């Protein structure tokens, strides 16, 4: 409990999957997640936002 009387929890678990191997090729990209485009990579590739909610909304 903190000084304001609130409780906090932190959980850690093992998902059972093997550890991810590091990238040894020396190549890396950056990904910017946004609203206009779902993602834009550092090489300029753009991925449109799928807008799942908008597709299924009824008037």
PDB file with SEQRES, HELIX, SHEET and CRYST1 records, atoms N, CA, C and O in Angstrom:
SEQRES   1 A   59  UNK UNK UNK UNK UNK UNK UNK UNK UNK UNK UNK UNK UNK          
SEQRES   2 A   59  UNK UNK UNK UNK UNK UNK UNK UNK UNK UNK UNK UNK UNK          
SEQRES   3 A   59  UNK UNK UNK UNK UNK UNK UNK UNK UNK UNK UNK UNK UNK          
SEQRES   4 A   59  UNK UNK UNK UNK UNK UNK UNK UNK UNK UNK UNK UNK UNK          
SEQRES   5 A   59  UNK UNK UNK UNK UNK UNK UNK                                  
HELIX    1 AA1 UNK A   52  UNK A   56  1                                   5    
SHEET    1 AA1 3 UNK A  31  UNK A  33  0                                        
SHEET    2 AA1 3 UNK A  37  UNK A  41 -1                                        
SHEET    3 AA1 3 UNK A  46  UNK A  48 -1                                        
CRYST1    1.000    1.000    1.000  90.00  90.00  90.00 P 1           1          
ATOM      1  N   UNK A   1       0.859  -1.157   0.000  1.00  0.00           N  
ATOM      2  CA  UNK A   1       0.000   0.000   0.000  1.00  0.00           C  
ATOM      3  C   UNK A   1       0.911   1.229   0.000  1.00  0.00           C  
ATOM      4  O   UNK A   1       1.920   1.272   0.705  1.00  0.00           O  
ATOM      5  N   UNK A   2       0.528   2.243  -0.820  1.00  0.00           N  
ATOM      6  CA  UNK A   2       1.332   3.461  -0.824  1.00  0.00           C  
ATOM      7  C   UNK A   2       0.778   4.463   0.186  1.00  0.00           C  
ATOM      8  O   UNK A   2      -0.149   4.154   0.934  1.00  0.00           O  
ATOM      9  N   UNK A   3       1.353   5.659   0.201  1.00  0.00           N  
ATOM     10  CA  UNK A   3       0.977   6.651   1.214  1.00  0.00           C  
ATOM     11  C   UNK A   3      -0.461   7.158   1.066  1.00  0.00           C  
ATOM     12  O   UNK A   3      -1.017   7.722   2.008  1.00  0.00           O  
ATOM     13  N   UNK A   4      -1.068   6.958  -0.119  1.00  0.00           N  
ATOM     14  CA  UNK A   4      -2.459   7.393  -0.316  1.00  0.00           C  
ATOM     15  C   UNK A   4      -3.456   6.269  -0.064  1.00  0.00           C  
ATOM     16  O   UNK A   4      -4.659   6.447  -0.258  1.00  0.00           O  
ATOM     17  N   UNK A   5      -2.960   5.114   0.366  1.00  0.00           N  
ATOM     18  CA  UNK A   5      -3.836   3.988   0.674  1.00  0.00           C  
ATOM     19  C   UNK A   5      -4.197   3.123  -0.521  1.00  0.00           C  
ATOM     20  O   UNK A   5      -5.066   2.258  -0.413  1.00  0.00           O  
ATOM     21  N   UNK A   6      -3.542   3.341  -1.671  1.00  0.00           N  
ATOM     22  CA  UNK A   6      -3.840   2.546  -2.866  1.00  0.00           C  
ATOM     23  C   UNK A   6      -2.907   1.349  -2.952  1.00  0.00           C  
ATOM     24  O   UNK A   6      -1.745   1.415  -2.550  1.00  0.00           O  
ATOM     25  N   UNK A   7      -3.438   0.254  -3.484  1.00  0.00           N  
ATOM     26  CA  UNK A   7      -2.653  -0.953  -3.698  1.00  0.00           C  
ATOM     27  C   UNK A   7      -2.294  -1.070  -5.172  1.00  0.00           C  
ATOM     28  O   UNK A   7      -3.059  -0.643  -6.037  1.00  0.00           O  
ATOM     29  N   UNK A   8      -1.151  -1.637  -5.456  1.00  0.00           N  
ATOM     30  CA  UNK A   8      -0.714  -1.873  -6.820  1.00  0.00           C  
ATOM     31  C   UNK A   8      -0.204  -3.297  -6.911  1.00  0.00           C  
ATOM     32  O   UNK A   8       0.305  -3.847  -5.935  1.00  0.00           O  
ATOM     33  N   UNK A   9      -0.342  -3.897  -8.091  1.00  0.00           N  
ATOM     34  CA  UNK A   9       0.132  -5.264  -8.299  1.00  0.00           C  
ATOM     35  C   UNK A   9       1.036  -5.293  -9.521  1.00  0.00           C  
ATOM     36  O   UNK A   9       0.822  -4.551 -10.480  1.00  0.00           O  
ATOM     37  N   UNK A  10       2.027  -6.134  -9.482  1.00  0.00           N  
ATOM     38  CA  UNK A  10       2.914  -6.350 -10.606  1.00  0.00           C  
ATOM     39  C   UNK A  10       2.997  -7.854 -10.826  1.00  0.00           C  
ATOM     40  O   UNK A  10       3.258  -8.607  -9.888  1.00  0.00           O  
ATOM     41  N   UNK A  11       2.775  -8.295 -12.063  1.00  0.00           N  
ATOM     42  CA  UNK A  11       2.781  -9.721 -12.370  1.00  0.00           C  
ATOM     43  C   UNK A  11       3.899 -10.031 -13.350  1.00  0.00           C  
ATOM     44  O   UNK A  11       4.176  -9.245 -14.255  1.00  0.00           O  
ATOM     45  N   UNK A  12       4.533 -11.161 -13.170  1.00  0.00           N  
ATOM     46  CA  UNK A  12       5.565 -11.641 -14.069  1.00  0.00           C  
ATOM     47  C   UNK A  12       5.292 -13.110 -14.314  1.00  0.00           C  
ATOM     48  O   UNK A  12       5.086 -13.870 -13.368  1.00  0.00           O  
ATOM     49  N   UNK A  13       5.287 -13.520 -15.585  1.00  0.00           N  
ATOM     50  CA  UNK A  13       5.037 -14.924 -15.870  1.00  0.00           C  
ATOM     51  C   UNK A  13       5.889 -15.371 -17.044  1.00  0.00           C  
ATOM     52  O   UNK A  13       6.369 -14.553 -17.829  1.00  0.00           O  
ATOM     53  N   UNK A  14       6.068 -16.674 -17.151  1.00  0.00           N  
ATOM     54  CA  UNK A  14       6.817 -17.278 -18.242  1.00  0.00           C  
ATOM     55  C   UNK A  14       5.805 -17.808 -19.246  1.00  0.00           C  
ATOM     56  O   UNK A  14       4.956 -18.625 -18.890  1.00  0.00           O  
ATOM     57  N   UNK A  15       5.880 -17.354 -20.510  1.00  0.00           N  
ATOM     58  CA  UNK A  15       4.911 -17.797 -21.512  1.00  0.00           C  
ATOM     59  C   UNK A  15       5.271 -19.154 -22.113  1.00  0.00           C  
ATOM     60  O   UNK A  15       4.508 -19.692 -22.916  1.00  0.00           O  
ATOM     61  N   UNK A  16       6.410 -19.709 -21.741  1.00  0.00           N  
ATOM     62  CA  UNK A  16       6.804 -21.020 -22.216  1.00  0.00           C  
ATOM     63  C   UNK A  16       7.401 -21.020 -23.618  1.00  0.00           C  
ATOM     64  O   UNK A  16       7.818 -22.071 -24.104  1.00  0.00           O  
ATOM     65  N   UNK A  17       7.450 -19.868 -24.274  1.00  0.00           N  
ATOM     66  CA  UNK A  17       8.014 -19.782 -25.617  1.00  0.00           C  
ATOM     67  C   UNK A  17       9.524 -19.610 -25.533  1.00  0.00           C  
ATOM     68  O   UNK A  17      10.032 -19.067 -24.553  1.00  0.00           O  
ATOM     69  N   UNK A  18      10.247 -20.068 -26.555  1.00  0.00           N  
ATOM     70  CA  UNK A  18      11.702 -19.881 -26.530  1.00  0.00           C  
ATOM     71  C   UNK A  18      12.052 -18.398 -26.617  1.00  0.00           C  
ATOM     72  O   UNK A  18      11.291 -17.602 -27.167  1.00  0.00           O  
ATOM     73  N   UNK A  19      13.197 -18.041 -26.077  1.00  0.00           N  
ATOM     74  CA  UNK A  19      13.647 -16.649 -26.118  1.00  0.00           C  
ATOM     75  C   UNK A  19      13.859 -16.202 -27.561  1.00  0.00           C  
ATOM     76  O   UNK A  19      14.254 -17.000 -28.411  1.00  0.00           O  
ATOM     77  N   UNK A  20      13.600 -14.935 -27.834  1.00  0.00           N  
ATOM     78  CA  UNK A  20      13.797 -14.372 -29.167  1.00  0.00           C  
ATOM     79  C   UNK A  20      15.290 -14.212 -29.412  1.00  0.00           C  
ATOM     80  O   UNK A  20      16.021 -13.703 -28.562  1.00  0.00           O  
ATOM     81  N   UNK A  21      15.732 -14.653 -30.587  1.00  0.00           N  
ATOM     82  CA  UNK A  21      17.149 -14.529 -30.924  1.00  0.00           C  
ATOM     83  C   UNK A  21      17.427 -13.112 -31.413  1.00  0.00           C  
ATOM     84  O   UNK A  21      16.614 -12.546 -32.144  1.00  0.00           O  
ATOM     85  N   UNK A  22      18.551 -12.532 -31.026  1.00  0.00           N  
ATOM     86  CA  UNK A  22      18.875 -11.170 -31.468  1.00  0.00           C  
ATOM     87  C   UNK A  22      19.153 -11.128 -32.970  1.00  0.00           C  
ATOM     88  O   UNK A  22      19.547 -12.135 -33.560  1.00  0.00           O  
ATOM     89  N   UNK A  23      18.951  -9.972 -33.582  1.00  0.00           N  
ATOM     90  CA  UNK A  23      19.214  -9.759 -34.999  1.00  0.00           C  
ATOM     91  C   UNK A  23      20.722  -9.642 -35.183  1.00  0.00           C  
ATOM     92  O   UNK A  23      21.339  -8.695 -34.695  1.00  0.00           O  
ATOM     93  N   UNK A  24      21.311 -10.597 -35.882  1.00  0.00           N  
ATOM     94  CA  UNK A  24      22.761 -10.595 -36.076  1.00  0.00           C  
ATOM     95  C   UNK A  24      23.167 -10.062 -37.448  1.00  0.00           C  
ATOM     96  O   UNK A  24      24.355 -10.043 -37.769  1.00  0.00           O  
ATOM     97  N   UNK A  25      22.205  -9.631 -38.261  1.00  0.00           N  
ATOM     98  CA  UNK A  25      22.501  -9.130 -39.600  1.00  0.00           C  
ATOM     99  C   UNK A  25      22.940  -7.674 -39.595  1.00  0.00           C  
ATOM    100  O   UNK A  25      23.441  -7.179 -40.605  1.00  0.00           O  
ATOM    101  N   UNK A  26      22.761  -6.982 -38.477  1.00  0.00           N  
ATOM    102  CA  UNK A  26      23.126  -5.580 -38.418  1.00  0.00           C  
ATOM    103  C   UNK A  26      22.082  -4.660 -39.014  1.00  0.00           C  
ATOM    104  O   UNK A  26      22.322  -3.461 -39.160  1.00  0.00           O  
ATOM    105  N   UNK A  27      20.916  -5.207 -39.363  1.00  0.00           N  
ATOM    106  CA  UNK A  27      19.840  -4.399 -39.937  1.00  0.00           C  
ATOM    107  C   UNK A  27      18.786  -4.153 -38.873  1.00  0.00           C  
ATOM    108  O   UNK A  27      18.451  -5.045 -38.092  1.00  0.00           O  
ATOM    109  N   UNK A  28      18.273  -2.945 -38.853  1.00  0.00           N  
ATOM    110  CA  UNK A  28      17.211  -2.607 -37.904  1.00  0.00           C  
ATOM    111  C   UNK A  28      16.315  -1.558 -38.547  1.00  0.00           C  
ATOM    112  O   UNK A  28      16.757  -0.797 -39.408  1.00  0.00           O  
ATOM    113  N   UNK A  29      15.056  -1.523 -38.126  1.00  0.00           N  
ATOM    114  CA  UNK A  29      14.139  -0.493 -38.607  1.00  0.00           C  
ATOM    115  C   UNK A  29      13.429   0.119 -37.413  1.00  0.00           C  
ATOM    116  O   UNK A  29      13.356  -0.479 -36.339  1.00  0.00           O  
ATOM    117  N   UNK A  30      12.913   1.306 -37.617  1.00  0.00           N  
ATOM    118  CA  UNK A  30      12.081   1.950 -36.610  1.00  0.00           C  
ATOM    119  C   UNK A  30      10.643   1.918 -37.095  1.00  0.00           C  
ATOM    120  O   UNK A  30      10.395   2.001 -38.298  1.00  0.00           O  
ATOM    121  N   UNK A  31       9.696   1.800 -36.184  1.00  0.00           N  
ATOM    122  CA  UNK A  31       8.279   1.781 -36.535  1.00  0.00           C  
ATOM    123  C   UNK A  31       7.563   2.840 -35.719  1.00  0.00           C  
ATOM    124  O   UNK A  31       7.636   2.853 -34.490  1.00  0.00           O  
ATOM    125  N   UNK A  32       6.864   3.735 -36.423  1.00  0.00           N  
ATOM    126  CA  UNK A  32       6.072   4.776 -35.780  1.00  0.00           C  
ATOM    127  C   UNK A  32       4.608   4.395 -35.917  1.00  0.00           C  
ATOM    128  O   UNK A  32       4.098   4.293 -37.033  1.00  0.00           O  
ATOM    129  N   UNK A  33       3.929   4.185 -34.806  1.00  0.00           N  
ATOM    130  CA  UNK A  33       2.513   3.830 -34.818  1.00  0.00           C  
ATOM    131  C   UNK A  33       1.710   5.112 -34.696  1.00  0.00           C  
ATOM    132  O   UNK A  33       1.966   5.927 -33.809  1.00  0.00           O  
ATOM    133  N   UNK A  34       0.735   5.297 -35.587  1.00  0.00           N  
ATOM    134  CA  UNK A  34      -0.023   6.539 -35.581  1.00  0.00           C  
ATOM    135  C   UNK A  34      -1.500   6.328 -35.859  1.00  0.00           C  
ATOM    136  O   UNK A  34      -1.987   5.197 -35.873  1.00  0.00           O  
ATOM    137  N   UNK A  35      -2.211   7.436 -36.081  1.00  0.00           N  
ATOM    138  CA  UNK A  35      -3.647   7.386 -36.340  1.00  0.00           C  
ATOM    139  C   UNK A  35      -3.960   7.412 -37.832  1.00  0.00           C  
ATOM    140  O   UNK A  35      -4.810   6.652 -38.296  1.00  0.00           O  
ATOM    141  N   UNK A  36      -3.283   8.280 -38.592  1.00  0.00           N  
ATOM    142  CA  UNK A  36      -3.531   8.361 -40.026  1.00  0.00           C  
ATOM    143  C   UNK A  36      -3.097   7.076 -40.710  1.00  0.00           C  
ATOM    144  O   UNK A  36      -3.845   6.490 -41.493  1.00  0.00           O  
ATOM    145  N   UNK A  37      -1.894   6.651 -40.407  1.00  0.00           N  
ATOM    146  CA  UNK A  37      -1.384   5.365 -40.888  1.00  0.00           C  
ATOM    147  C   UNK A  37      -1.168   4.491 -39.668  1.00  0.00           C  
ATOM    148  O   UNK A  37      -0.692   4.959 -38.634  1.00  0.00           O  
ATOM    149  N   UNK A  38      -1.520   3.216 -39.793  1.00  0.00           N  
ATOM    150  CA  UNK A  38      -1.352   2.293 -38.678  1.00  0.00           C  
ATOM    151  C   UNK A  38       0.112   2.246 -38.256  1.00  0.00           C  
ATOM    152  O   UNK A  38       0.427   2.246 -37.066  1.00  0.00           O  
ATOM    153  N   UNK A  39       1.004   2.206 -39.250  1.00  0.00           N  
ATOM    154  CA  UNK A  39       2.434   2.186 -38.958  1.00  0.00           C  
ATOM    155  C   UNK A  39       3.203   2.763 -40.139  1.00  0.00           C  
ATOM    156  O   UNK A  39       2.803   2.605 -41.293  1.00  0.00           O  
ATOM    157  N   UNK A  40       4.308   3.432 -39.838  1.00  0.00           N  
ATOM    158  CA  UNK A  40       5.241   3.933 -40.843  1.00  0.00           C  
ATOM    159  C   UNK A  40       6.623   3.481 -40.401  1.00  0.00           C  
ATOM    160  O   UNK A  40       7.036   3.734 -39.270  1.00  0.00           O  
ATOM    161  N   UNK A  41       7.334   2.813 -41.295  1.00  0.00           N  
ATOM    162  CA  UNK A  41       8.667   2.324 -40.944  1.00  0.00           C  
ATOM    163  C   UNK A  41       9.724   3.349 -41.333  1.00  0.00           C  
ATOM    164  O   UNK A  41       9.452   4.276 -42.096  1.00  0.00           O  
ATOM    165  N   UNK A  42      10.920   3.177 -40.806  1.00  0.00           N  
ATOM    166  CA  UNK A  42      11.999   4.129 -41.064  1.00  0.00           C  
ATOM    167  C   UNK A  42      12.444   4.119 -42.521  1.00  0.00           C  
ATOM    168  O   UNK A  42      13.117   5.052 -42.959  1.00  0.00           O  
ATOM    169  N   UNK A  43      12.084   3.082 -43.288  1.00  0.00           N  
ATOM    170  CA  UNK A  43      12.414   3.083 -44.715  1.00  0.00           C  
ATOM    171  C   UNK A  43      11.302   3.710 -45.560  1.00  0.00           C  
ATOM    172  O   UNK A  43      11.381   3.705 -46.788  1.00  0.00           O  
ATOM    173  N   UNK A  44      10.258   4.255 -44.903  1.00  0.00           N  
ATOM    174  CA  UNK A  44       9.191   4.969 -45.598  1.00  0.00           C  
ATOM    175  C   UNK A  44       7.962   4.142 -45.932  1.00  0.00           C  
ATOM    176  O   UNK A  44       6.991   4.685 -46.458  1.00  0.00           O  
ATOM    177  N   UNK A  45       7.972   2.852 -45.646  1.00  0.00           N  
ATOM    178  CA  UNK A  45       6.798   2.014 -45.911  1.00  0.00           C  
ATOM    179  C   UNK A  45       5.653   2.435 -45.001  1.00  0.00           C  
ATOM    180  O   UNK A  45       5.845   2.651 -43.804  1.00  0.00           O  
ATOM    181  N   UNK A  46       4.449   2.551 -45.584  1.00  0.00           N  
ATOM    182  CA  UNK A  46       3.275   2.955 -44.810  1.00  0.00           C  
ATOM    183  C   UNK A  46       2.235   1.842 -44.826  1.00  0.00           C  
ATOM    184  O   UNK A  46       1.998   1.215 -45.859  1.00  0.00           O  
ATOM    185  N   UNK A  47       1.625   1.605 -43.689  1.00  0.00           N  
ATOM    186  CA  UNK A  47       0.584   0.595 -43.556  1.00  0.00           C  
ATOM    187  C   UNK A  47      -0.683   1.292 -43.089  1.00  0.00           C  
ATOM    188  O   UNK A  47      -0.692   1.951 -42.049  1.00  0.00           O  
ATOM    189  N   UNK A  48      -1.758   1.142 -43.866  1.00  0.00           N  
ATOM    190  CA  UNK A  48      -3.015   1.809 -43.537  1.00  0.00           C  
ATOM    191  C   UNK A  48      -3.628   1.264 -42.262  1.00  0.00           C  
ATOM    192  O   UNK A  48      -3.444   0.101 -41.901  1.00  0.00           O  
ATOM    193  N   UNK A  49      -4.365   2.141 -41.591  1.00  0.00           N  
ATOM    194  CA  UNK A  49      -5.085   1.757 -40.384  1.00  0.00           C  
ATOM    195  C   UNK A  49      -6.272   0.892 -40.802  1.00  0.00           C  
ATOM    196  O   UNK A  49      -7.073   1.332 -41.627  1.00  0.00           O  
ATOM    197  N   UNK A  50      -6.415  -0.323 -40.264  1.00  0.00           N  
ATOM    198  CA  UNK A  50      -7.498  -1.209 -40.704  1.00  0.00           C  
ATOM    199  C   UNK A  50      -8.899  -0.713 -40.342  1.00  0.00           C  
ATOM    200  O   UNK A  50      -9.870  -1.124 -40.977  1.00  0.00           O  
ATOM    201  N   UNK A  51      -9.027   0.151 -39.346  1.00  0.00           N  
ATOM    202  CA  UNK A  51     -10.313   0.738 -38.953  1.00  0.00           C  
ATOM    203  C   UNK A  51     -11.415  -0.314 -38.804  1.00  0.00           C  
ATOM    204  O   UNK A  51     -12.486  -0.181 -39.398  1.00  0.00           O  
ATOM    205  N   UNK A  52     -11.156  -1.350 -38.019  1.00  0.00           N  
ATOM    206  CA  UNK A  52     -12.129  -2.432 -37.814  1.00  0.00           C  
ATOM    207  C   UNK A  52     -13.440  -1.920 -37.239  1.00  0.00           C  
ATOM    208  O   UNK A  52     -14.508  -2.354 -37.671  1.00  0.00           O  
ATOM    209  N   UNK A  53     -13.386  -1.020 -36.291  1.00  0.00           N  
ATOM    210  CA  UNK A  53     -14.609  -0.508 -35.677  1.00  0.00           C  
ATOM    211  C   UNK A  53     -15.452   0.237 -36.706  1.00  0.00           C  
ATOM    212  O   UNK A  53     -16.667   0.048 -36.762  1.00  0.00           O  
ATOM    213  N   UNK A  54     -14.824   1.077 -37.517  1.00  0.00           N  
ATOM    214  CA  UNK A  54     -15.539   1.871 -38.514  1.00  0.00           C  
ATOM    215  C   UNK A  54     -16.281   0.966 -39.501  1.00  0.00           C  
ATOM    216  O   UNK A  54     -17.391   1.295 -39.919  1.00  0.00           O  
ATOM    217  N   UNK A  55     -15.680  -0.177 -39.881  1.00  0.00           N  
ATOM    218  CA  UNK A  55     -16.302  -1.102 -40.827  1.00  0.00           C  
ATOM    219  C   UNK A  55     -17.579  -1.719 -40.270  1.00  0.00           C  
ATOM    220  O   UNK A  55     -18.510  -2.002 -41.023  1.00  0.00           O  
ATOM    221  N   UNK A  56     -17.628  -1.928 -38.962  1.00  0.00           N  
ATOM    222  CA  UNK A  56     -18.741  -2.654 -38.353  1.00  0.00           C  
ATOM    223  C   UNK A  56     -19.764  -1.767 -37.657  1.00  0.00           C  
ATOM    224  O   UNK A  56     -20.731  -2.267 -37.084  1.00  0.00           O  
ATOM    225  N   UNK A  57     -19.559  -0.455 -37.703  1.00  0.00           N  
ATOM    226  CA  UNK A  57     -20.522   0.455 -37.081  1.00  0.00           C  
ATOM    227  C   UNK A  57     -21.810   0.490 -37.891  1.00  0.00           C  
ATOM    228  O   UNK A  57     -21.786   0.418 -39.119  1.00  0.00           O  
ATOM    229  N   UNK A  58     -22.923   0.600 -37.196  1.00  0.00           N  
ATOM    230  CA  UNK A  58     -24.219   0.743 -37.860  1.00  0.00           C  
ATOM    231  C   UNK A  58     -24.735   2.139 -37.569  1.00  0.00           C  
ATOM    232  O   UNK A  58     -24.538   2.664 -36.473  1.00  0.00           O  
ATOM    233  N   UNK A  59     -25.392   2.737 -38.542  1.00  0.00           N  
ATOM    234  CA  UNK A  59     -25.937   4.093 -38.363  1.00  0.00           C  
ATOM    235  C   UNK A  59     -27.183   4.074 -37.535  1.00  0.00           C  
ATOM    236  O   UNK A  59     -27.774   5.124 -37.284  1.00  0.00           O  
TER     237      UNK A  59                                                      
END                                                                             
